[in-house]
Amino acid sequence: MEHRHQGHAEDPDEFWESFYAERDQIWSGRPNAMLVRELSGLTPGTALELGCGEGADAIWLAEQGWQVTGLDMSGLALQRAALHAEEAGVADRVQWHRQDLAGWAAGEQYDLVCAQFLHSPVELPRNAILAAGARAVSPGGQLLIVGHESFPPWSRHPEPEEALPTAAELAAELGLDGSGWILETVDSVERDVTGPDGEPGTLTDSVLRARRLVL
């Protein structure tokens, strides 16, 4: 799923359903590189992904041995995710739930909570959702948040009123830089991208991984 800015005043559920209805497949089907970099080799347990889209990251986690719950606002995206999980042979390791993330609160805790590119062209309380995700991390567990530090020129996102946060700024906004957490990764990573019409570009992503202390 692609806030800190005010998005268009459009219903998020309707927007994301129409977004995924535009094509039979929106994303590449490959797990995000920073997810793989940060989580490879960790002892698997229970995991929660916020904004799981068509399921590539959740499926990769399941393939590593995690028991995964994927949440998204689009039922169409989740249908595709479930099909991809069946094809990958991990359907028994992933649960998919359609969830309005605004105002969401977890009913349990997880060894891992992650969100990759949880940004929205329509209004969505990104920090509130990520803070709820942090509260869902069990003691000793991990929180991974990967996001854009800027949007590409071809993006649907409106121009942010403020700069998108770096990993360090997001850690401060979510209160992860104080007691109770250890910051494992606070990083900015550049990558080359290609736009829908073949135009080249460079994006900078923020990578924040924090471990909740056992107090």
VOTI-254739 format. One line per field, with one value per atom (N, C-alpha, C): residue number from 1; residue in one letter; atom name; y negated, z, x negated. Coordinates in steps of 0.02 Angstrom, whole numbers, plus 50000, padded with zeros to 5 digits. Layout:
<markols>
k = NUM, ...
r = A, ...
a = CA, ...
c2 = Y, ...
c3 = Z, ...
c1 = X, ...
</markols>
This chain:
<markols>
k = 1, 1, 1, 2, 2, 2, 3, 3, 3, 4, 4, 4, 5, 5, 5, 6, 6, 6, 7, 7, 7, 8, 8, 8, 9, 9, 9, 10, 10, 10, 11, 11, 11, 12, 12, 12, 13, 13, 13, 14, 14, 14, 15, 15, 15, 16, 16, 16, 17, 17, 17, 18, 18, 18, 19, 19, 19, 20, 20, 20, 21, 21, 21, 22, 22, 22, 23, 23, 23, 24, 24, 24, 25, 25, 25, 26, 26, 26, 27, 27, 27, 28, 28, 28, 29, 29, 29, 30, 30, 30, 31, 31, 31, 32, 32, 32, 33, 33, 33, 34, 34, 34, 35, 35, 35, 36, 36, 36, 37, 37, 37, 38, 38, 38, 39, 39, 39, 40, 40, 40, 41, 41, 41, 42, 42, 42, 43, 43, 43, 44, 44, 44, 45, 45, 45, 46, 46, 46, 47, 47, 47, 48, 48, 48, 49, 49, 49, 50, 50, 50, 51, 51, 51, 52, 52, 52, 53, 53, 53, 54, 54, 54, 55, 55, 55, 56, 56, 56, 57, 57, 57, 58, 58, 58, 59, 59, 59, 60, 60, 60, 61, 61, 61, 62, 62, 62, 63, 63, 63, 64, 64, 64, 65, 65, 65, 66, 66, 66, 67, 67, 67, 68, 68, 68, 69, 69, 69, 70, 70, 70, 71, 71, 71, 72, 72, 72, 73, 73, 73, 74, 74, 74, 75, 75, 75, 76, 76, 76, 77, 77, 77, 78, 78, 78, 79, 79, 79, 80, 80, 80, 81, 81, 81, 82, 82, 82, 83, 83, 83, 84, 84, 84, 85, 85, 85, 86, 86, 86, 87, 87, 87, 88, 88, 88, 89, 89, 89, 90, 90, 90, 91, 91, 91, 92, 92, 92, 93, 93, 93, 94, 94, 94, 95, 95, 95, 96, 96, 96, 97, 97, 97, 98, 98, 98, 99, 99, 99, 100, 100, 100, 101, 101, 101, 102, 102, 102, 103, 103, 103, 104, 104, 104, 105, 105, 105, 106, 106, 106, 107, 107, 107, 108, 108, 108, 109, 109, 109, 110, 110, 110, 111, 111, 111, 112, 112, 112, 113, 113, 113, 114, 114, 114, 115, 115, 115, 116, 116, 116, 117, 117, 117, 118, 118, 118, 119, 119, 119, 120, 120, 120, 121, 121, 121, 122, 122, 122, 123, 123, 123, 124, 124, 124, 125, 125, 125, 126, 126, 126, 127, 127, 127, 128, 128, 128, 129, 129, 129, 130, 130, 130, 131, 131, 131, 132, 132, 132, 133, 133, 133, 134, 134, 134, 135, 135, 135, 136, 136, 136, 137, 137, 137, 138, 138, 138, 139, 139, 139, 140, 140, 140, 141, 141, 141, 142, 142, 142, 143, 143, 143, 144, 144, 144, 145, 145, 145, 146, 146, 146, 147, 147, 147, 148, 148, 148, 149, 149, 149, 150, 150, 150, 151, 151, 151, 152, 152, 152, 153, 153, 153, 154, 154, 154, 155, 155, 155, 156, 156, 156, 157, 157, 157, 158, 158, 158, 159, 159, 159, 160, 160, 160, 161, 161, 161, 162, 162, 162, 163, 163, 163, 164, 164, 164, 165, 165, 165, 166, 166, 166, 167, 167, 167, 168, 168, 168, 169, 169, 169, 170, 170, 170, 171, 171, 171, 172, 172, 172, 173, 173, 173, 174, 174, 174, 175, 175, 175, 176, 176, 176, 177, 177, 177, 178, 178, 178, 179, 179, 179, 180, 180, 180, 181, 181, 181, 182, 182, 182, 183, 183, 183, 184, 184, 184, 185, 185, 185, 186, 186, 186, 187, 187, 187, 188, 188, 188, 189, 189, 189, 190, 190, 190, 191, 191, 191, 192, 192, 192, 193, 193, 193, 194, 194, 194, 195, 195, 195, 196, 196, 196, 197, 197, 197, 198, 198, 198, 199, 199, 199, 200, 200, 200, 201, 201, 201, 202, 202, 202, 203, 203, 203, 204, 204, 204, 205, 205, 205, 206, 206, 206, 207, 207, 207, 208, 208, 208, 209, 209, 209, 210, 210, 210, 211, 211, 211, 212, 212, 212, 213, 213, 213, 214, 214, 214, 215, 215, 215
r = M, M, M, E, E, E, H, H, H, R, R, R, H, H, H, Q, Q, Q, G, G, G, H, H, H, A, A, A, E, E, E, D, D, D, P, P, P, D, D, D, E, E, E, F, F, F, W, W, W, E, E, E, S, S, S, F, F, F, Y, Y, Y, A, A, A, E, E, E, R, R, R, D, D, D, Q, Q, Q, I, I, I, W, W, W, S, S, S, G, G, G, R, R, R, P, P, P, N, N, N, A, A, A, M, M, M, L, L, L, V, V, V, R, R, R, E, E, E, L, L, L, S, S, S, G, G, G, L, L, L, T, T, T, P, P, P, G, G, G, T, T, T, A, A, A, L, L, L, E, E, E, L, L, L, G, G, G, C, C, C, G, G, G, E, E, E, G, G, G, A, A, A, D, D, D, A, A, A, I, I, I, W, W, W, L, L, L, A, A, A, E, E, E, Q, Q, Q, G, G, G, W, W, W, Q, Q, Q, V, V, V, T, T, T, G, G, G, L, L, L, D, D, D, M, M, M, S, S, S, G, G, G, L, L, L, A, A, A, L, L, L, Q, Q, Q, R, R, R, A, A, A, A, A, A, L, L, L, H, H, H, A, A, A, E, E, E, E, E, E, A, A, A, G, G, G, V, V, V, A, A, A, D, D, D, R, R, R, V, V, V, Q, Q, Q, W, W, W, H, H, H, R, R, R, Q, Q, Q, D, D, D, L, L, L, A, A, A, G, G, G, W, W, W, A, A, A, A, A, A, G, G, G, E, E, E, Q, Q, Q, Y, Y, Y, D, D, D, L, L, L, V, V, V, C, C, C, A, A, A, Q, Q, Q, F, F, F, L, L, L, H, H, H, S, S, S, P, P, P, V, V, V, E, E, E, L, L, L, P, P, P, R, R, R, N, N, N, A, A, A, I, I, I, L, L, L, A, A, A, A, A, A, G, G, G, A, A, A, R, R, R, A, A, A, V, V, V, S, S, S, P, P, P, G, G, G, G, G, G, Q, Q, Q, L, L, L, L, L, L, I, I, I, V, V, V, G, G, G, H, H, H, E, E, E, S, S, S, F, F, F, P, P, P, P, P, P, W, W, W, S, S, S, R, R, R, H, H, H, P, P, P, E, E, E, P, P, P, E, E, E, E, E, E, A, A, A, L, L, L, P, P, P, T, T, T, A, A, A, A, A, A, E, E, E, L, L, L, A, A, A, A, A, A, E, E, E, L, L, L, G, G, G, L, L, L, D, D, D, G, G, G, S, S, S, G, G, G, W, W, W, I, I, I, L, L, L, E, E, E, T, T, T, V, V, V, D, D, D, S, S, S, V, V, V, E, E, E, R, R, R, D, D, D, V, V, V, T, T, T, G, G, G, P, P, P, D, D, D, G, G, G, E, E, E, P, P, P, G, G, G, T, T, T, L, L, L, T, T, T, D, D, D, S, S, S, V, V, V, L, L, L, R, R, R, A, A, A, R, R, R, R, R, R, L, L, L, V, V, V, L, L, L
a = N, CA, C, N, CA, C, N, CA, C, N, CA, C, N, CA, C, N, CA, C, N, CA, C, N, CA, C, N, CA, C, N, CA, C, N, CA, C, N, CA, C, N, CA, C, N, CA, C, N, CA, C, N, CA, C, N, CA, C, N, CA, C, N, CA, C, N, CA, C, N, CA, C, N, CA, C, N, CA, C, N, CA, C, N, CA, C, N, CA, C, N, CA, C, N, CA, C, N, CA, C, N, CA, C, N, CA, C, N, CA, C, N, CA, C, N, CA, C, N, CA, C, N, CA, C, N, CA, C, N, CA, C, N, CA, C, N, CA, C, N, CA, C, N, CA, C, N, CA, C, N, CA, C, N, CA, C, N, CA, C, N, CA, C, N, CA, C, N, CA, C, N, CA, C, N, CA, C, N, CA, C, N, CA, C, N, CA, C, N, CA, C, N, CA, C, N, CA, C, N, CA, C, N, CA, C, N, CA, C, N, CA, C, N, CA, C, N, CA, C, N, CA, C, N, CA, C, N, CA, C, N, CA, C, N, CA, C, N, CA, C, N, CA, C, N, CA, C, N, CA, C, N, CA, C, N, CA, C, N, CA, C, N, CA, C, N, CA, C, N, CA, C, N, CA, C, N, CA, C, N, CA, C, N, CA, C, N, CA, C, N, CA, C, N, CA, C, N, CA, C, N, CA, C, N, CA, C, N, CA, C, N, CA, C, N, CA, C, N, CA, C, N, CA, C, N, CA, C, N, CA, C, N, CA, C, N, CA, C, N, CA, C, N, CA, C, N, CA, C, N, CA, C, N, CA, C, N, CA, C, N, CA, C, N, CA, C, N, CA, C, N, CA, C, N, CA, C, N, CA, C, N, CA, C, N, CA, C, N, CA, C, N, CA, C, N, CA, C, N, CA, C, N, CA, C, N, CA, C, N, CA, C, N, CA, C, N, CA, C, N, CA, C, N, CA, C, N, CA, C, N, CA, C, N, CA, C, N, CA, C, N, CA, C, N, CA, C, N, CA, C, N, CA, C, N, CA, C, N, CA, C, N, CA, C, N, CA, C, N, CA, C, N, CA, C, N, CA, C, N, CA, C, N, CA, C, N, CA, C, N, CA, C, N, CA, C, N, CA, C, N, CA, C, N, CA, C, N, CA, C, N, CA, C, N, CA, C, N, CA, C, N, CA, C, N, CA, C, N, CA, C, N, CA, C, N, CA, C, N, CA, C, N, CA, C, N, CA, C, N, CA, C, N, CA, C, N, CA, C, N, CA, C, N, CA, C, N, CA, C, N, CA, C, N, CA, C, N, CA, C, N, CA, C, N, CA, C, N, CA, C, N, CA, C, N, CA, C, N, CA, C, N, CA, C, N, CA, C, N, CA, C, N, CA, C, N, CA, C, N, CA, C, N, CA, C, N, CA, C, N, CA, C, N, CA, C, N, CA, C, N, CA, C, N, CA, C, N, CA, C, N, CA, C, N, CA, C, N, CA, C, N, CA, C, N, CA, C, N, CA, C, N, CA, C, N, CA, C, N, CA, C, N, CA, C, N, CA, C, N, CA, C, N, CA, C, N, CA, C, N, CA, C, N, CA, C, N, CA, C, N, CA, C, N, CA, C, N, CA, C, N, CA, C, N, CA, C, N, CA, C, N, CA, C, N, CA, C, N, CA, C, N, CA, C, N, CA, C, N, CA, C
c2 = 50059, 50000, 49938, 49901, 49839, 49788, 49530, 49494, 49449, 49437, 49381, 49319, 49320, 49266, 49281, 49231, 49241, 49264, 49322, 49348, 49320, 49342, 49321, 49345, 49307, 49325, 49376, 49437, 49491, 49551, 49592, 49650, 49698, 49714, 49757, 49826, 49857, 49923, 49921, 49871, 49865, 49853, 49810, 49795, 49857, 49896, 49954, 50010, 50017, 50068, 50049, 49985, 49965, 49966, 49952, 49954, 50024, 50074, 50143, 50170, 50141, 50163, 50139, 50093, 50065, 50117, 50162, 50214, 50279, 50334, 50399, 50408, 50372, 50374, 50304, 50277, 50210, 50212, 50254, 50256, 50312, 50315, 50361, 50433, 50446, 50514, 50536, 50493, 50508, 50472, 50501, 50467, 50405, 50356, 50295, 50310, 50280, 50295, 50280, 50226, 50208, 50255, 50283, 50334, 50395, 50416, 50474, 50460, 50400, 50382, 50383, 50355, 50345, 50407, 50451, 50506, 50574, 50580, 50645, 50670, 50732, 50762, 50753, 50712, 50706, 50770, 50787, 50845, 50830, 50871, 50855, 50866, 50830, 50836, 50812, 50771, 50743, 50674, 50659, 50595, 50564, 50497, 50458, 50408, 50407, 50356, 50309, 50244, 50192, 50168, 50173, 50153, 50203, 50265, 50320, 50323, 50286, 50285, 50354, 50370, 50434, 50490, 50475, 50529, 50552, 50519, 50545, 50547, 50495, 50494, 50545, 50549, 50597, 50668, 50681, 50748, 50764, 50715, 50727, 50743, 50707, 50722, 50793, 50812, 50880, 50932, 50918, 50964, 50971, 50919, 50922, 50956, 50975, 51011, 50970, 50907, 50866, 50887, 50878, 50884, 50813, 50797, 50727, 50709, 50649, 50618, 50556, 50554, 50496, 50457, 50391, 50346, 50299, 50288, 50238, 50214, 50154, 50126, 50150, 50181, 50203, 50277, 50294, 50364, 50396, 50357, 50384, 50401, 50358, 50373, 50436, 50444, 50503, 50567, 50563, 50621, 50644, 50596, 50613, 50640, 50610, 50633, 50706, 50723, 50791, 50840, 50820, 50863, 50873, 50818, 50824, 50868, 50864, 50906, 50980, 50994, 51063, 51087, 51045, 51064, 51075, 51037, 51043, 51099, 51130, 51186, 51166, 51103, 51080, 51055, 51076, 51051, 51066, 51121, 51140, 51097, 51054, 51014, 50940, 50923, 50852, 50845, 50797, 50778, 50708, 50698, 50633, 50603, 50539, 50506, 50437, 50424, 50357, 50312, 50256, 50215, 50141, 50100, 50028, 50009, 49989, 49978, 49914, 49866, 49806, 49824, 49809, 49826, 49898, 49935, 50006, 50014, 50067, 50086, 50162, 50188, 50261, 50292, 50352, 50387, 50434, 50440, 50482, 50453, 50485, 50461, 50513, 50488, 50528, 50522, 50573, 50570, 50521, 50508, 50461, 50423, 50357, 50315, 50276, 50277, 50241, 50204, 50152, 50112, 50088, 50105, 50083, 50033, 49972, 49919, 49908, 49900, 49885, 49810, 49792, 49723, 49726, 49671, 49671, 49604, 49604, 49542, 49512, 49554, 49529, 49529, 49489, 49476, 49539, 49549, 49607, 49588, 49602, 49581, 49627, 49616, 49663, 49672, 49616, 49623, 49658, 49645, 49679, 49754, 49773, 49844, 49877, 49842, 49870, 49874, 49824, 49826, 49885, 49899, 49957, 50021, 50021, 50078, 50089, 50034, 50039, 50069, 50049, 50076, 50150, 50175, 50246, 50290, 50260, 50299, 50329, 50393, 50426, 50409, 50413, 50402, 50448, 50418, 50455, 50458, 50433, 50437, 50378, 50380, 50332, 50292, 50229, 50185, 50163, 50173, 50152, 50106, 50046, 49998, 49974, 49987, 49962, 49913, 49854, 49804, 49760, 49720, 49671, 49610, 49582, 49516, 49463, 49484, 49439, 49482, 49451, 49487, 49471, 49520, 49506, 49457, 49423, 49372, 49400, 49465, 49495, 49522, 49511, 49538, 49504, 49541, 49512, 49470, 49475, 49441, 49365, 49329, 49256, 49234, 49174, 49148, 49142, 49175, 49172, 49101, 49085, 49020, 49015, 49072, 49075, 49130, 49127, 49180, 49246, 49299, 49365, 49380, 49416, 49425, 49473, 49458, 49506, 49559, 49611, 49664, 49637, 49593, 49564, 49520, 49481, 49438, 49480, 49533, 49576, 49610, 49632, 49663, 49615, 49551, 49501, 49488, 49484, 49472, 49528, 49589, 49647, 49663, 49625, 49637, 49698, 49718, 49779, 49764, 49700, 49682, 49671, 49690, 49684, 49752, 49756, 49819, 49869, 49931, 49983, 50012, 49979, 50002, 49995, 50039, 50033, 50024, 49971, 49960, 50003, 50052, 50096, 50069, 50038, 50009, 49942, 49890, 49823, 49801, 49809, 49806, 49769, 49741, 49715, 49752, 49778, 49820, 49794, 49780, 49758, 49818, 49811, 49864, 49832, 49863, 49841, 49870, 49829, 49851, 49829, 49860, 49842, 49828, 49771, 49750, 49788, 49775, 49813, 49802, 49747, 49734, 49744, 49781, 49796, 49743, 49691, 49638, 49661, 49649, 49671, 49622, 49646, 49604, 49638, 49599, 49625, 49607, 49656, 49646, 49660, 49626, 49640, 49668, 49726, 49759, 49755, 49747, 49750, 49820, 49844, 49912, 49907, 49926, 49923, 49991, 50019, 50083, 50073, 50090, 50081, 50144, 50158, 50217, 50193, 50222, 50204, 50241, 50205, 50236, 50277, 50327, 50366, 50333, 50301, 50263, 50303
c3 = 50000, 50000, 50000, 49956, 49952, 49998, 50201, 50235, 50282, 50308, 50347, 50317, 50254, 50223, 50224, 50209, 50203, 50132, 50125, 50059, 50035, 49975, 49948, 49993, 49996, 50037, 49999, 49996, 49961, 50008, 50002, 50046, 50031, 50082, 50069, 50043, 50069, 50046, 49972, 49951, 49880, 49837, 49861, 49822, 49810, 49863, 49855, 49815, 49820, 49778, 49704, 49688, 49618, 49595, 49640, 49624, 49602, 49640, 49623, 49564, 49551, 49494, 49427, 49429, 49366, 49326, 49359, 49324, 49362, 49328, 49360, 49412, 49405, 49454, 49458, 49519, 49527, 49544, 49592, 49616, 49582, 49593, 49557, 49577, 49637, 49663, 49700, 49701, 49738, 49806, 49857, 49922, 49919, 49960, 49962, 49986, 49952, 49966, 50037, 50067, 50135, 50186, 50171, 50214, 50216, 50157, 50153, 50188, 50176, 50208, 50284, 50311, 50383, 50420, 50388, 50425, 50409, 50358, 50342, 50402, 50421, 50475, 50544, 50551, 50616, 50632, 50695, 50716, 50704, 50665, 50650, 50710, 50708, 50758, 50727, 50763, 50735, 50706, 50650, 50616, 50594, 50593, 50570, 50519, 50460, 50410, 50400, 50405, 50395, 50323, 50288, 50218, 50174, 50176, 50143, 50068, 50041, 49969, 49940, 49886, 49852, 49883, 49940, 49982, 49975, 49933, 49920, 49984, 50025, 50085, 50136, 50146, 50193, 50172, 50107, 50081, 50092, 50080, 50093, 50166, 50211, 50282, 50298, 50269, 50281, 50255, 50199, 50173, 50218, 50259, 50307, 50372, 50378, 50437, 50484, 50466, 50508, 50500, 50553, 50550, 50544, 50486, 50467, 50465, 50487, 50477, 50434, 50378, 50333, 50334, 50345, 50346, 50287, 50255, 50202, 50196, 50167, 50158, 50094, 50049, 49986, 49986, 49978, 49972, 49909, 49855, 49792, 49800, 49832, 49843, 49885, 49935, 49978, 49942, 49895, 49855, 49815, 49786, 49749, 49795, 49855, 49903, 49922, 49935, 49954, 49898, 49835, 49778, 49773, 49781, 49777, 49833, 49892, 49947, 49933, 49902, 49881, 49831, 49783, 49731, 49761, 49814, 49846, 49897, 49911, 49958, 50031, 50047, 50116, 50141, 50109, 50128, 50201, 50226, 50296, 50346, 50321, 50366, 50364, 50324, 50319, 50327, 50367, 50372, 50343, 50303, 50271, 50299, 50317, 50346, 50315, 50291, 50267, 50328, 50331, 50391, 50373, 50397, 50393, 50445, 50423, 50469, 50510, 50486, 50525, 50588, 50646, 50709, 50730, 50692, 50707, 50770, 50808, 50865, 50866, 50877, 50877, 50939, 50931, 50988, 51021, 50992, 51020, 51001, 51026, 51010, 50966, 50930, 50881, 50891, 50870, 50873, 50822, 50770, 50718, 50694, 50689, 50655, 50601, 50541, 50487, 50443, 50412, 50363, 50311, 50248, 50193, 50150, 50148, 50105, 50120, 50184, 50205, 50195, 50132, 50113, 50073, 50072, 50037, 50004, 49939, 49907, 49936, 49969, 50004, 50078, 50114, 50184, 50225, 50261, 50304, 50362, 50424, 50482, 50491, 50449, 50446, 50515, 50549, 50612, 50665, 50666, 50714, 50701, 50637, 50620, 50640, 50625, 50643, 50719, 50755, 50828, 50856, 50826, 50846, 50831, 50775, 50759, 50810, 50832, 50882, 50947, 50966, 51027, 51021, 50959, 50949, 50949, 50958, 50960, 51030, 51033, 51098, 51126, 51192, 51221, 51189, 51168, 51132, 51057, 51034, 50963, 50923, 50859, 50811, 50777, 50763, 50722, 50663, 50602, 50542, 50501, 50487, 50447, 50390, 50329, 50270, 50235, 50218, 50187, 50139, 50101, 50057, 50096, 50077, 50100, 50050, 49990, 49939, 49890, 49855, 49804, 49735, 49689, 49622, 49585, 49533, 49499, 49467, 49451, 49419, 49470, 49534, 49587, 49586, 49609, 49618, 49682, 49724, 49788, 49778, 49813, 49811, 49844, 49826, 49856, 49931, 49971, 50044, 50070, 50121, 50153, 50192, 50216, 50250, 50217, 50226, 50201, 50234, 50195, 50225, 50275, 50328, 50381, 50363, 50389, 50388, 50440, 50441, 50491, 50561, 50570, 50637, 50658, 50612, 50629, 50646, 50609, 50623, 50690, 50706, 50772, 50828, 50820, 50871, 50874, 50816, 50814, 50848, 50841, 50870, 50941, 50967, 51034, 51041, 50986, 50988, 51007, 51013, 51029, 51104, 51144, 51216, 51248, 51312, 51347, 51321, 51324, 51303, 51235, 51196, 51129, 51117, 51076, 51049, 50973, 50947, 50875, 50843, 50804, 50771, 50704, 50666, 50601, 50594, 50578, 50562, 50500, 50442, 50380, 50325, 50278, 50215, 50159, 50113, 50059, 49992, 49947, 49880, 49834, 49787, 49737, 49672, 49618, 49551, 49534, 49505, 49487, 49415, 49387, 49320, 49323, 49295, 49296, 49246, 49246, 49203, 49129, 49111, 49040, 49026, 49069, 49058, 49083, 49117, 49139, 49201, 49201, 49258, 49316, 49375, 49435, 49492, 49543, 49604, 49664, 49704, 49764, 49826, 49881, 49945, 49992, 50020, 50066, 50138, 50185, 50256, 50281, 50320, 50348, 50423, 50460, 50533, 50560, 50598, 50633, 50707, 50749, 50821, 50858, 50912, 50953, 51019, 51038, 51101, 51158, 51209, 51264, 51309, 51338, 51388, 51455, 51481, 51543, 51604
c1 = 49958, 50000, 49956, 49974, 49937, 49970, 49922, 49972, 49936, 49929, 49911, 49944, 49962, 49998, 50072, 50113, 50184, 50199, 50228, 50245, 50311, 50330, 50394, 50451, 50505, 50562, 50604, 50582, 50615, 50616, 50668, 50673, 50615, 50574, 50516, 50535, 50588, 50609, 50625, 50664, 50683, 50622, 50576, 50517, 50476, 50462, 50418, 50451, 50517, 50550, 50543, 50555, 50549, 50476, 50430, 50358, 50338, 50358, 50339, 50379, 50437, 50477, 50450, 50402, 50375, 50338, 50303, 50264, 50269, 50254, 50258, 50203, 50148, 50094, 50064, 50059, 50032, 49957, 49939, 49870, 49831, 49767, 49723, 49732, 49758, 49762, 49700, 49649, 49587, 49588, 49559, 49556, 49512, 49528, 49488, 49417, 49368, 49298, 49278, 49304, 49285, 49316, 49374, 49403, 49357, 49335, 49291, 49225, 49197, 49134, 49138, 49192, 49198, 49219, 49257, 49288, 49260, 49218, 49188, 49147, 49159, 49120, 49151, 49203, 49235, 49274, 49276, 49316, 49389, 49424, 49494, 49540, 49595, 49647, 49712, 49749, 49810, 49795, 49827, 49815, 49880, 49881, 49938, 49913, 49944, 49927, 49985, 49971, 50021, 50019, 50075, 50075, 50040, 50063, 50026, 50036, 50085, 50095, 50106, 50069, 50078, 50037, 50003, 49979, 49907, 49866, 49799, 49756, 49759, 49718, 49742, 49808, 49835, 49818, 49822, 49806, 49732, 49688, 49617, 49605, 49638, 49631, 49654, 49711, 49737, 49687, 49655, 49606, 49545, 49532, 49477, 49497, 49561, 49584, 49628, 49642, 49686, 49759, 49797, 49870, 49897, 49926, 49937, 50011, 50026, 50092, 50082, 50117, 50113, 50177, 50171, 50229, 50226, 50283, 50286, 50358, 50366, 50433, 50467, 50430, 50458, 50473, 50536, 50555, 50527, 50523, 50496, 50422, 50385, 50314, 50306, 50348, 50343, 50362, 50409, 50425, 50364, 50329, 50268, 50214, 50208, 50158, 50171, 50234, 50251, 50235, 50248, 50232, 50156, 50118, 50045, 50018, 50047, 50025, 50038, 50096, 50110, 50057, 50042, 49994, 49924, 49908, 49842, 49840, 49897, 49899, 49897, 49916, 49913, 49981, 50035, 50101, 50117, 50088, 50102, 50063, 50018, 49977, 49996, 50048, 50068, 50143, 50164, 50234, 50241, 50293, 50305, 50368, 50366, 50425, 50433, 50493, 50509, 50522, 50487, 50488, 50480, 50526, 50518, 50465, 50406, 50351, 50359, 50398, 50409, 50449, 50420, 50453, 50443, 50403, 50391, 50349, 50362, 50320, 50316, 50256, 50247, 50277, 50304, 50332, 50283, 50223, 50171, 50103, 50050, 49982, 49947, 49896, 49860, 49785, 49748, 49675, 49647, 49684, 49664, 49725, 49719, 49768, 49731, 49756, 49721, 49771, 49745, 49784, 49734, 49748, 49705, 49743, 49720, 49749, 49823, 49838, 49906, 49918, 49928, 49944, 50009, 50045, 50109, 50122, 50143, 50162, 50226, 50267, 50326, 50311, 50348, 50331, 50330, 50275, 50266, 50221, 50240, 50199, 50138, 50087, 50030, 49997, 49980, 49945, 49987, 50052, 50095, 50097, 50098, 50098, 50033, 49977, 49912, 49902, 49929, 49925, 49965, 50023, 50062, 50024, 49988, 49946, 49891, 49860, 49807, 49834, 49895, 49925, 49940, 49943, 49959, 49897, 49837, 49775, 49767, 49756, 49747, 49678, 49669, 49603, 49550, 49495, 49444, 49455, 49512, 49529, 49503, 49515, 49487, 49542, 49526, 49568, 49527, 49552, 49517, 49563, 49540, 49578, 49533, 49553, 49518, 49564, 49538, 49581, 49542, 49579, 49548, 49524, 49467, 49448, 49469, 49486, 49514, 49552, 49600, 49638, 49609, 49612, 49588, 49634, 49608, 49648, 49711, 49712, 49770, 49821, 49808, 49852, 49920, 49971, 50038, 50043, 49993, 49997, 49994, 50037, 50031, 49967, 49944, 49883, 49892, 49848, 49856, 49849, 49889, 49883, 49818, 49793, 49729, 49688, 49623, 49580, 49598, 49595, 49606, 49550, 49565, 49515, 49459, 49400, 49346, 49360, 49321, 49329, 49319, 49270, 49257, 49315, 49342, 49399, 49461, 49472, 49529, 49521, 49461, 49449, 49466, 49448, 49464, 49539, 49572, 49644, 49683, 49659, 49693, 49670, 49621, 49597, 49554, 49522, 49481, 49409, 49391, 49322, 49312, 49362, 49356, 49349, 49367, 49362, 49414, 49397, 49443, 49428, 49385, 49368, 49294, 49268, 49200, 49206, 49175, 49177, 49122, 49142, 49094, 49071, 49116, 49100, 49134, 49096, 49123, 49085, 49117, 49078, 49118, 49080, 49107, 49073, 49112, 49085, 49110, 49063, 49081, 49089, 49136, 49145, 49168, 49147, 49167, 49234, 49278, 49345, 49360, 49411, 49434, 49508, 49529, 49598, 49641, 49706, 49752, 49739, 49708, 49692, 49618, 49584, 49514, 49465, 49491, 49446, 49407, 49341, 49300, 49305, 49291, 49291, 49254, 49241, 49209, 49253, 49268, 49308, 49266, 49283, 49252, 49305, 49291, 49337, 49310, 49355, 49336, 49347, 49299, 49303, 49294, 49346, 49345, 49362, 49315, 49328, 49312, 49360, 49352, 49373, 49338, 49354, 49382, 49439, 49470, 49435, 49415, 49379, 49426, 49397, 49434, 49422, 49472, 49463, 49488
</markols>
